[in-house]
């Protein structure tokens, strides 16, 4: 991914202002957005919000942990109005740290499914990504692996590719397993996964996908949007990767496939509260949902909004209805379990 000069300067306090020249001069209607979504395609989303509402956006981008630390350090002087993260674990961590404030909204309550928002109104999800399995077509027969639990089956010894336990997506998946099975069975599962690893965990989700296509393992655990990016790539090597793999939505016979989210909440010390509220409600509109999901090969959360073609091509699936706050709150215990299991 290309990192813009703006992004490199973020932690030094620089921000990106997206607005018309008139709005830049006025600086009277502003939203200060702290975002860990590093997707260039979101530019259209922010520009549309400014066009529709007149609120200019000052955007600060950094990793979620860095943004949380920054908000804590800034305290009541924080300029942040809205925080966006790319996973439930960190938006819930922001809530637990007291960095967000509740927002009761009829439009959000009616549009965002209950399992994809904080029951206390501190944050709302605006897109989802399924954590699925990508298997080598020539090595894994159709239906040979059906569940996350199957990843611990000894028959897959030396075949599984996954990220480190320090990655928030790994923790959230284990947190969902913890909700489904309790600590003892989850630890046994984690030990089974470790015993089946094709190599020590390293790299990101795309690295797991590429490794499966290259024959380093047969089963890669990844979020769907990474595969979606490869599916629309014009690079021959990416097209070759996609051709070699088959997507498996786990647990279709029981609880459903684990979902993680992109979510946002209003900062506790928001100075531009009207802008913050307008922004969250805007993100749930059909136009914004299309920008949000189509720009990064994700699933919209609002009914009636179609996913992008490369995502729709995978077909429909049963999603785990577990509230995202539950597995997010399980992350800390899940990490301890994975550490004990040797999942480095």
PyMOL commands that set and color helices and strands:
alter all, ss='L'
color gray80, all
select helices_A, chain A and resi 5-8+10-12+21-26+42-53+64-77+88-96+106-111+114-116+149-152+154-156+168-195+205-213+224-231+236-244+273-283+286-294+309-312+324-329+331-341
alter helices_A, ss='H'
color red, helices_A
select strands_A, chain A and resi 16-18+30-35+56-61+82-85+100-101+124-136+160-161+219-223+245-248+259-267+299-300
alter strands_A, ss='S'
color yellow, strands_A
deselect
rebuild
show_as cartoon
